[in-house]
Structures are given as structure tokens and as C-alpha cells.
Amino acid sequence: MSAMRVDVKVVMLGKESVGKTSLVERYVHHRFLVGPYQNTIGAAFVAKPIQVGEKVITLGIWDTAGSERYEAMSRIYYRGARAAIVCYDLTDSSSFQRARFWVKELQNCEEHCKIYLCGTKNDLIQEDRSLRKIDYHDAQDFAEGECSRPVGVLTYELFQKVAEDYNSAAFQYMTEETGVDLGQKKDSYFYSCCHNN
Ligand SMILES: Nc1nc2c(ncn2[C@@H]2O[C@H](COP(=O)(O)OP(=O)(O)OP(=O)(O)O)[C@@H](O)[C@H]2O)c(=O)[nH]1
């Protein structure tokens, strides 16, 4: 089996159980996980080709383990990433603190990594608004101040956006030898997703 060429390294970060693996499963395999929750150990990798206009961009997605026990390992996985999807669970305020931690860390350590902030389990708050623990405006203020602006709710839109951003940056920087810089602070995004849309 020949190895697939990866165009852009993407890392999934966020507290344990926020739904990182579920988002990747949903996007890559069009399914959502049922049965008991199984935490990721270390990290999992999947390559996903995406059509962007006439081109195919392959995302190499590293799904890291959210448990703080694996924090040092997550640092290894985000190294060199051009995009980070930082997830928090809309029903868990501590997960938002953790997301802020990762955003700061990426801003300090990975200046070429574009950050996409993603609130997860949107379905739960659609069913019962009282479950929402992160005020929309708090997330928006943080996103606008730090990294992102609101864009979409569909999982495929999020990954598609990563590929499109890479593609437009690649076009822009085509003549440079240094590789593609998606940039960090300018023009980033935030999403509210759930595992079944
Ligand atoms: N209702 C709902 N449950 C979800 C959603 N996404 C994930 N879950 C559930 O949340 C639990 C954790 O999901 P995972 O995708 O394994 O979370 P993770 O962030 O990858 O967790 P770690 O591997 O520990 O870092 C599972 O029981 C999922 O079924 C969602 O969008 N809606």
C-alpha cells in the first residue's frame, strides 16, 4: 500500500471527552460513535483527501488524547501543524478553560498554525438550552479577541475550510520555498459542531 502524500498537518486539541474523535469519525467515515466512550491513547492519525476547486488537498489529521496525562505528547503532535482545531464541549465550562490554554500555547509556540475554535455537542444544547455552559458571547469575545470569528455549524464545513484556507495560502505563497503559512491571528474562525451533522 503506498503512503498518501499529506499537504497540511492538522491537529485536534481539547479536553478529554469533548468529542474530537467523534468529529474526525463523522467527517472522515461519515459515522458517529456509539457505545461506551473510549478515550484516545496518545494520538490517532488519519489522512483525508478533500476536493477544493480543481485540486485535491490531503489533510493529515492528528487526533490527540485530551487527558492531561498526555499533555506532553500532545505538544509533540502539534509541532509543525499548519492548522489546529481546538475543541471545547458547549456543555462543560472547564473544557472551555482548557481550550483557552491550548490557544495560548499555540499562539506562543506555533506561529504558523492557524487556529479553528470549535464548540462541540451542539445537539445537546439544541435539545435543552439550559445545558449550555459557555455563553455564546463569551466564546465570541474570546474568539474575536484571540483567534476566530463565527462561521458555521457543520462538521464538513470546518474541515473544508481548513483545506480551502490552505489552498488559498498555497496559491498566495506558491513562489516561496519556506512552505505555506496559514497565518494565525488574522482571519480565523469558530464553529459549533456536533457528531451527527
Ligand atoms: N451528544 C453528543 N455526544 C457527543 C458528541 N461528540 C462526542 N460525543 C460523546 O462524547 C464522548 C466522548 O467523545 P470522543 O469523541 O471520544 O471525545 P474525545 O475528545 O476524542 O476524547 P479523548 O479521546 O479522551 O480526548 C463519547 O461518548 C461521544 O459519543 C456530540 O456532538 N454530541
Ligand as a Chemical Component Dictionary entry (heavy atoms), coordinates in Angstrom:
data_LIG
# 
_chem_comp.id                   LIG 
_chem_comp.type                 NON-POLYMER 
_chem_comp.pdbx_formal_charge   0 
_chem_comp.three_letter_code    LIG 
# 
loop_
_chem_comp_atom.comp_id 
_chem_comp_atom.atom_id 
_chem_comp_atom.alt_atom_id 
_chem_comp_atom.type_symbol 
_chem_comp_atom.charge 
_chem_comp_atom.model_Cartn_x 
_chem_comp_atom.model_Cartn_y 
_chem_comp_atom.model_Cartn_z 
_chem_comp_atom.pdbx_ordinal 
LIG N1  N1  N 0 -24.397 14.296 22.269 1  
LIG C1  C1  C 0 -23.173 14.310 21.752 2  
LIG N2  N2  N 0 -22.237 13.499 22.249 3  
LIG C2  C2  C 0 -21.030 13.535 21.700 4  
LIG C3  C3  C 0 -20.692 14.421 20.630 5  
LIG N3  N3  N 0 -19.418 14.243 20.311 6  
LIG C4  C4  C 0 -18.955 13.293 21.143 7  
LIG N4  N4  N 0 -19.906 12.863 21.982 8  
LIG C5  C5  C 0 -19.765 11.836 23.018 9  
LIG O1  O1  O 0 -18.773 12.274 23.939 10 
LIG C6  C6  C 0 -17.939 11.185 24.341 11 
LIG C7  C7  C 0 -16.501 11.500 24.041 12 
LIG O2  O2  O 0 -16.324 11.607 22.633 13 
LIG P1  P1  P 0 -14.889 11.453 21.942 14 
LIG O3  O3  O 0 -15.057 11.829 20.526 15 
LIG O4  O4  O 0 -14.298 10.109 22.209 16 
LIG O5  O5  O 0 -14.051 12.550 22.733 17 
LIG P2  P2  P 0 -12.511 12.930 22.615 18 
LIG O6  O6  O 0 -12.418 14.400 22.721 19 
LIG O7  O7  O 0 -11.910 12.316 21.394 20 
LIG O8  O8  O 0 -11.925 12.271 23.929 21 
LIG P3  P3  P 0 -10.408 11.864 24.276 22 
LIG O9  O9  O 0 -10.021 10.789 23.329 23 
LIG O10 O10 O 0 -10.437 11.397 25.682 24 
LIG O11 O11 O 0 -9.564  13.090 24.143 25 
LIG C8  C8  C 0 -18.469 9.956  23.594 26 
LIG O12 O12 O 0 -19.334 9.246  24.470 27 
LIG C9  C9  C 0 -19.242 10.537 22.429 28 
LIG O13 O13 O 0 -20.291 9.701  21.985 29 
LIG C10 C10 C 0 -21.729 15.277 20.119 30 
LIG O14 O14 O 0 -21.556 16.075 19.190 31 
LIG N5  N5  N 0 -22.929 15.174 20.725 32 
# 
loop_
_chem_comp_bond.comp_id 
_chem_comp_bond.atom_id_1 
_chem_comp_bond.atom_id_2 
_chem_comp_bond.value_order 
_chem_comp_bond.pdbx_ordinal 
LIG N1  C1  SING 1  
LIG C1  N2  DOUB 2  
LIG C1  N5  SING 3  
LIG N2  C2  SING 4  
LIG C2  C3  DOUB 5  
LIG C2  N4  SING 6  
LIG C3  N3  SING 7  
LIG C3  C10 SING 8  
LIG N3  C4  DOUB 9  
LIG C4  N4  SING 10 
LIG N4  C5  SING 11 
LIG C5  O1  SING 12 
LIG C5  C9  SING 13 
LIG O1  C6  SING 14 
LIG C6  C7  SING 15 
LIG C6  C8  SING 16 
LIG C7  O2  SING 17 
LIG O2  P1  SING 18 
LIG P1  O3  DOUB 19 
LIG P1  O4  SING 20 
LIG P1  O5  SING 21 
LIG O5  P2  SING 22 
LIG P2  O6  DOUB 23 
LIG P2  O7  SING 24 
LIG P2  O8  SING 25 
LIG O8  P3  SING 26 
LIG P3  O9  DOUB 27 
LIG P3  O10 SING 28 
LIG P3  O11 SING 29 
LIG C8  O12 SING 30 
LIG C8  C9  SING 31 
LIG C9  O13 SING 32 
LIG C10 O14 DOUB 33 
LIG C10 N5  SING 34 
# 
